[in-house]
Amino acid sequence: MADLTPLLAFRWSPRAFDPEVELTGDDAASLLEAARWAPSAGNAQPWRFALGHREDETWKRILVNLPEHDQTWARHAAALVVGAHTGGDPERAAYDLGQAVAHLTVQASALDLHVHQLTRFDRAGLATELDLAPGIRPLVVAAVGRLGDPYALPAELRARETALRRRRPLAALLLR
């Protein structure tokens, strides 16, 4: 494998989060600051975030809009972050939001935190629960926290959590 920073090489998306660990204010600020400095087309910065800390009202409103099978593990995350985008060009705004969430994810690795991103959730319900203005479109929910015990997960999730991590070979990703 090519030389790769450990922040990327050892990044992964766990489902086992430590239910006792809280996200500090400094860590939350650092994650959002990393997202803020992500590149965007024309410096539009079309991303918006909602941050809920475990058991606060925002966190609860986010959690109830996740599918039940994801709620079983996401409820242990220290924080849930909604990534939304604005702007007239939704494809470009979604791409830019992806950059911001990627920066947040790498910063999480630097802080010994982990992020698991979810894109299947009730977008309309979440927009209503968070009273989002028209034109602000939620695209991703990121569960953030410290690693927990994978053996605390239900059996089917435990098997996925403890399986070897696989990536496609680089050659399979290149267009010919």
N, C-alpha and C positions, 0 to 999 in steps of 0.2 A: 504494500500500500504506500502511496505517496506520503511525504511528510505532511502531517495535518496537526493543527493545534489541538491539544487535549480537550479544549473547550468544545470542539466539534466532535472529535473522535470518540469521546466517552459520553456524549449527550445521548439520552434516550428518553422515552416517554412512558414512565411507569404509571401503574394504576394503584400501587401500594404507597400511600402517603402516611406519614406519621401523624396521627390525630391529636397529638399533644403539642406539637410544635406550632408556634404562631409566626406569622410573617411580620417582621418588625417594620416600623415606619421607615427606617433608613433603607431596608431592603426593597420595600414597595416603591419608594422614591427612586432608587437606583434602577429598578426594572423599567419604570415608566420613563425615566430620563434616557435610558438606552433606546427605547422605542421612539422617543422624541427626536433623536439624532439620526434616525434612519433616513436614507435617501428617498426622495420622492420626485416624481416628474414635475418640473417647473417649481420645485419647492412648495408644492401645494399642501403637503402634510394633511391629507384628507382623512386621517384616522382619528378616532375618538375612543376613549376607554371608560369603562365602568369597573371599579374595583370593589369587590366585596370580601371582607375578612370573615373567617369562619364564624358562623352564627349571627353575624349582623344582618340587618334587613336587606341590604343589597345582595349579599351572599345568598340569603334564602330565596329572594326573588329570581336570582339566576338559577339556583339549583332546581327549583320546581319546574323549570322549562327544559331541563335535560331529560332525555329518555330514562325511564326507570332503571334499566340495566347499567347506565352510566352513573346514576345517582348513588348506586350501591357503593362505589369506590370514590367518586368525586366529593362526597360529603366529608371525607377525611382530609381533603386538601386544605392547606392553611388559607388559601385565597382562591377566588374565582374571578377571572378578568374577562370582561366582554370586550372584544375588538369589533368596532363598527367603522363604517366609512361613509363619507359624504361626497358630494360633488356631482358634476354633470356627466362625467364619463365613468360609469360604474366599473368597467373592466380595468381601467387604469387605476381607479381608486382602490379596487380590490387588490391589485398587484402591489400598490404602495402599502396598503395595510399589511399584506403578507410580509413585506420587508420589515415593517415596524415590529411585527410579532416575532419575526426571526431574530431581530436585534434583542428584543426582550428575552427570548429563549437563550441566546448565547450569554447574555448578562446573568441570567439565572444560573447557568453552569458555573460562571465565575464566582458566584456567591454560594456554591454548593447546594443550590436548589434545583428542582426538576420541574418541567412543564409538560403537561399532556394536553394537546390541543384537540378540541371537538368542533366539528362542523355540522353535526346532525343534532338539531335541537329545534324547539318551537320558536322560530324567529319572530313571528307576529306576537306570540304570547310574551316573549321577552321584551319586545319593543313596548308593549302595553304595560307590563309590570314595571319597567324602568322609566316609563313616561318619556320615551324618546321623541324628539321633534320629528316631524315628517322630513324625509330625506336622509335620515340617519339610519343606516342599514346594518344591523348586527350580522357579522359573518363568522365569527369564531368565539368560542369560550375556551380559555386556558385555565386549567387547574394547576395551581402552583403550590409547592411545598417541599418538605424534606422527605427522603425515602422512608417508607415504613416497612412493616413485616409482610412479605408476599404471602406468607402462610396464614395471614388473617383474611385473605381474599377468598371468595367462593371458589370451589374446585376448578371450574372452567376458566376463570380468570387467573387463578394461580398457575395453571399450566402454561398459559400464554406469557405470564409475567416472568416465569423462570426458564422459559425456552431460550435457546441461543438466538441472539440478535442476528438478523440476516439483512443484507442489502444486495441489490442487483449489482452485477459487475459493471464497471465503468463502460465497457464496450457495449453493453446492452442499452445504455442511456444515450449513446451517440446516434444522431440522425445520419443516415447514409445517403 
